[in-house]
Amino acid sequence: MTSELVALDLALNIILKTLLVVILVFTLLMLRNIDKTIRSLEKSAESLEHTAETVEDLTTIARILPFVGGKNK
């Protein structure tokens, strides 16, 4: 009876430690993926900012051109 409980305790210990390692690895992979996603979003935001600046420059130039800018002030 006692040896069965020891064997059961050992088996449960192995299962628990294995699950803990799996959860730890899964958490690290998720954090890495979140980091990649955040970096990608930062690049997209910078790209949008750059595009907005370019459009602003183009609209400034377009206001000067005849037939595009309307009335010159």
Stockholm file with secondary structure:
# STOCKHOLM 1.0

chainA/1-73         MTSELVALDLALNIILKTLLVVILVFTLLMLRNIDKTIRSLEKSAESLEHTAETVEDLTTIARILPFVGGKNK
#=GR chainA/1-73 SS CHHHHHHHHHHHHHHHHHHHHHHHHHHHHHHHHHHHHHHHHHHHHHHHHHHHHHHHHHHHHHHHSTTTSCSCC
#=GC SS_cons        CHHHHHHHHHHHHHHHHHHHHHHHHHHHHHHHHHHHHHHHHHHHHHHHHHHHHHHHHHHHHHHHSTTTSCSCC
//
